[in-house]
Amino acid sequence: MSRKKIVIVEDEPDILEVLSYNLKREGYDVLTAAEGSSGLALIRREIPDLVLLDLMLPGLDGIEICGSIKKDAQTQHCLIIMVTAKGEESDIVLGLGVGADDYIAKPFSPRELIARVKAVLRRGVMAERHEPEEHITLGDLSIDTVKYKVQVKGHDVKLTASEFKLLHFLSSYPGRVFTREQLLSKALGDDVVIVDRNIDVHIRGIRKKLELDPPIIETIRGIGYRMTDHF
Ligand code: CA
């Protein structure tokens, strides 16, 4: 397997150093930029597998860069992890909305960083060969997408159509955070009979019916929801 190429765009030298050092040590090809416009130019030239993107940058900010990467056919398959600070929840929501794949909040440990990078790269590989799965099994949960059947520990669970769609969608991307907006448009978008467009209500319904403790759908405060990837 060829070495994965990662571009880091980060204007704080200390953080850039930590990111770069740890990713190189892990065997990745690492290229860096400390400013937004040169960062985007570097990404366009190198077409990396993954971009680690600070949000607050001189020049172009992270959200603009993220949008540009995902709008350009050349670069839209680059995976993006936003590197964020505490209190940037609304920017994270924006970033996920324009196509960022994940985020990591400062301060983070090298271990956390590497785990996140590996998880996102792995999900990227899975997405490439994405075929609709007939059966999804996550821990005690199993979903039959042909028969629209959900079971927990072998017992049937009755979900509404919207709950099923949401659960199926989230289960297809364990570990990935989605905003409420994304869940509405991506998971329920073509559902013309959604009675309630309030995602929180559906999630509550799913959790109650699955009776799994801790709930496998995690609330990400200020941002949205994700299916756990700890099974
Ligand atoms: Ca910054």
Boltz pocket constraint, residues with backbone or C-beta under 6 A from the ligand:
constraints:
  - pocket:
      binder: B
      contacts: [[A, 10], [A, 11], [A, 12], [A, 54], [A, 55], [A, 56], [A, 57]]
      max_distance: 6.0
